[in-house]
């Protein structure tokens, strides 16, 4: 998920030849129905954030920012 969030703002998901989601990447990947129907999986960051009671999008975005800074160093 964080790769998609890092590189694009929008995701379109198809299942059985039809569009089942067309929204912001995080909104799509946080939708359990879409995940199930499209045979996708939640990322470990998403799962960890939910388990800890944190906001998954915020955790993922902070991770992306940290990763970008680490690459610059």
MODELLER restraints for C-alpha pairs under 7 A, 6 or more apart:
rsr = mdl.restraints
at = mdl.atoms
rsr.add(forms.Gaussian(group=physical.xy_distance, feature=features.Distance(at['CA:1:A'], at['CA:43:A']), mean=6.17, stdev=0.5))
rsr.add(forms.Gaussian(group=physical.xy_distance, feature=features.Distance(at['CA:2:A'], at['CA:60:A']), mean=6.39, stdev=0.5))
rsr.add(forms.Gaussian(group=physical.xy_distance, feature=features.Distance(at['CA:2:A'], at['CA:64:A']), mean=6.75, stdev=0.5))
rsr.add(forms.Gaussian(group=physical.xy_distance, feature=features.Distance(at['CA:4:A'], at['CA:25:A']), mean=6.85, stdev=0.5))
rsr.add(forms.Gaussian(group=physical.xy_distance, feature=features.Distance(at['CA:5:A'], at['CA:25:A']), mean=6.13, stdev=0.5))
rsr.add(forms.Gaussian(group=physical.xy_distance, feature=features.Distance(at['CA:6:A'], at['CA:64:A']), mean=6.91, stdev=0.5))
rsr.add(forms.Gaussian(group=physical.xy_distance, feature=features.Distance(at['CA:9:A'], at['CA:24:A']), mean=5.55, stdev=0.5))
rsr.add(forms.Gaussian(group=physical.xy_distance, feature=features.Distance(at['CA:9:A'], at['CA:25:A']), mean=5.78, stdev=0.5))
rsr.add(forms.Gaussian(group=physical.xy_distance, feature=features.Distance(at['CA:10:A'], at['CA:23:A']), mean=5.62, stdev=0.5))
rsr.add(forms.Gaussian(group=physical.xy_distance, feature=features.Distance(at['CA:10:A'], at['CA:24:A']), mean=4.44, stdev=0.5))
rsr.add(forms.Gaussian(group=physical.xy_distance, feature=features.Distance(at['CA:10:A'], at['CA:25:A']), mean=5.09, stdev=0.5))
rsr.add(forms.Gaussian(group=physical.xy_distance, feature=features.Distance(at['CA:11:A'], at['CA:22:A']), mean=5.72, stdev=0.5))
rsr.add(forms.Gaussian(group=physical.xy_distance, feature=features.Distance(at['CA:11:A'], at['CA:23:A']), mean=5.75, stdev=0.5))
rsr.add(forms.Gaussian(group=physical.xy_distance, feature=features.Distance(at['CA:11:A'], at['CA:24:A']), mean=5.98, stdev=0.5))
rsr.add(forms.Gaussian(group=physical.xy_distance, feature=features.Distance(at['CA:11:A'], at['CA:25:A']), mean=4.97, stdev=0.5))
rsr.add(forms.Gaussian(group=physical.xy_distance, feature=features.Distance(at['CA:11:A'], at['CA:28:A']), mean=6.83, stdev=0.5))
rsr.add(forms.Gaussian(group=physical.xy_distance, feature=features.Distance(at['CA:12:A'], at['CA:19:A']), mean=6.95, stdev=0.5))
rsr.add(forms.Gaussian(group=physical.xy_distance, feature=features.Distance(at['CA:12:A'], at['CA:21:A']), mean=5.58, stdev=0.5))
rsr.add(forms.Gaussian(group=physical.xy_distance, feature=features.Distance(at['CA:12:A'], at['CA:22:A']), mean=4.41, stdev=0.5))
rsr.add(forms.Gaussian(group=physical.xy_distance, feature=features.Distance(at['CA:12:A'], at['CA:23:A']), mean=6.81, stdev=0.5))
rsr.add(forms.Gaussian(group=physical.xy_distance, feature=features.Distance(at['CA:13:A'], at['CA:19:A']), mean=5.75, stdev=0.5))
rsr.add(forms.Gaussian(group=physical.xy_distance, feature=features.Distance(at['CA:13:A'], at['CA:20:A']), mean=5.73, stdev=0.5))
rsr.add(forms.Gaussian(group=physical.xy_distance, feature=features.Distance(at['CA:13:A'], at['CA:21:A']), mean=5.07, stdev=0.5))
rsr.add(forms.Gaussian(group=physical.xy_distance, feature=features.Distance(at['CA:13:A'], at['CA:22:A']), mean=6.51, stdev=0.5))
rsr.add(forms.Gaussian(group=physical.xy_distance, feature=features.Distance(at['CA:14:A'], at['CA:20:A']), mean=5.57, stdev=0.5))
rsr.add(forms.Gaussian(group=physical.xy_distance, feature=features.Distance(at['CA:14:A'], at['CA:38:A']), mean=6.87, stdev=0.5))
rsr.add(forms.Gaussian(group=physical.xy_distance, feature=features.Distance(at['CA:15:A'], at['CA:37:A']), mean=6.57, stdev=0.5))
rsr.add(forms.Gaussian(group=physical.xy_distance, feature=features.Distance(at['CA:15:A'], at['CA:38:A']), mean=5.45, stdev=0.5))
rsr.add(forms.Gaussian(group=physical.xy_distance, feature=features.Distance(at['CA:20:A'], at['CA:34:A']), mean=6.84, stdev=0.5))
rsr.add(forms.Gaussian(group=physical.xy_distance, feature=features.Distance(at['CA:21:A'], at['CA:28:A']), mean=6.42, stdev=0.5))
rsr.add(forms.Gaussian(group=physical.xy_distance, feature=features.Distance(at['CA:21:A'], at['CA:34:A']), mean=6.96, stdev=0.5))
rsr.add(forms.Gaussian(group=physical.xy_distance, feature=features.Distance(at['CA:26:A'], at['CA:57:A']), mean=6.73, stdev=0.5))
rsr.add(forms.Gaussian(group=physical.xy_distance, feature=features.Distance(at['CA:28:A'], at['CA:34:A']), mean=6.85, stdev=0.5))
rsr.add(forms.Gaussian(group=physical.xy_distance, feature=features.Distance(at['CA:29:A'], at['CA:35:A']), mean=6.50, stdev=0.5))
rsr.add(forms.Gaussian(group=physical.xy_distance, feature=features.Distance(at['CA:35:A'], at['CA:41:A']), mean=6.25, stdev=0.5))
rsr.add(forms.Gaussian(group=physical.xy_distance, feature=features.Distance(at['CA:45:A'], at['CA:60:A']), mean=6.40, stdev=0.5))
rsr.add(forms.Gaussian(group=physical.xy_distance, feature=features.Distance(at['CA:46:A'], at['CA:56:A']), mean=5.08, stdev=0.5))
rsr.add(forms.Gaussian(group=physical.xy_distance, feature=features.Distance(at['CA:49:A'], at['CA:55:A']), mean=6.23, stdev=0.5))
rsr.add(forms.Gaussian(group=physical.xy_distance, feature=features.Distance(at['CA:49:A'], at['CA:56:A']), mean=5.05, stdev=0.5))
rsr.add(forms.Gaussian(group=physical.xy_distance, feature=features.Distance(at['CA:49:A'], at['CA:59:A']), mean=6.58, stdev=0.5))
rsr.add(forms.Gaussian(group=physical.xy_distance, feature=features.Distance(at['CA:50:A'], at['CA:56:A']), mean=6.27, stdev=0.5))
